[in-house]
């Protein structure tokens, strides 16, 4: 009994020093409980006494120790590698954004990206939630994203930083105050997409906290990334534009007007083209055979044609996990921003015009641009 008590006390102290991330060997807890050692240690007050004597951590540990490894996911029977459901755990899948995870069966899924915990009896109100946001990583790692967030944060809003492993990939966990509420936030990168998972409200004194901890543990231990294989789903504010014949789709703001097969207009005016745009501003998508060329090769050839004194600017980004080149200032009837991207040996060129700083429609055109490049998806064209 004495040896068990001493061992438990040591483990509790080590756990306190490491943020509570000590894993007991199999059988230790069962043996300790059966012998009464747990009650003896707690009743003695030894844990509280020892912890009270420890200094309080006030700084964020930017240089972390070895990553915390989450448990192996439940065995999979899914073709995309997602874990199998059980009687107590259900599977949440977002095929469009390429992720899946398990969650406790008593929680409520809110597709496409949320889980509600509701203990108040109202299923339409989440006492606590998990929400996943997906955006292009643009070459950034999870650590780079987290450290940038720490650098931008106001004093005292970042409570802790921990390196972890999820789905065999490095991830970073931040405990932070966001919009005056405590959150636990996970950053993980896969397929050059940044997945940010928000668990809120991360308040240990809240009546729902044990349920939120259970959801956190279940989701992080089963989280799996796979290659997205579908167009993103519409929302109340974003609508889906699809050109099946040419093999692409994207989201656009709901207030804009789709003009199939290849155009979206801002404030459409009924004009049919030619010398007049069919709206204040538009995006026009064209497709042609790439002939083995890359997006960079196509863009660079266009820049050479424009001439050294044309004032053209060039930048790179990733769209749908593929290299894309953004060019401003190419000679055209209207000023435009042009994006080149290649997929399935097809060259897709996106023309955003008129791209005019200070124009009345520019803010709307920039919103259309950012919405499209973060949702643009290529697939095999319909035959």
Helices and strands as residue ranges (DSSP letters): H 2-17, H 28-35, H 37-44, H 46-52, E 68-69, E 89-94, E 99-104, E 108-110, E 114-117, E 128-136, H 142-152, E 158-166, E 169-178, E 181-190, E 193-200, H 209-222, E 224-225, E 238-243, E 248-253, E 257-259, E 263-266, E 281-289, H 295-306, E 313-319, E 322-328, E 336-343, E 346-353, H 362-373, E 377-378
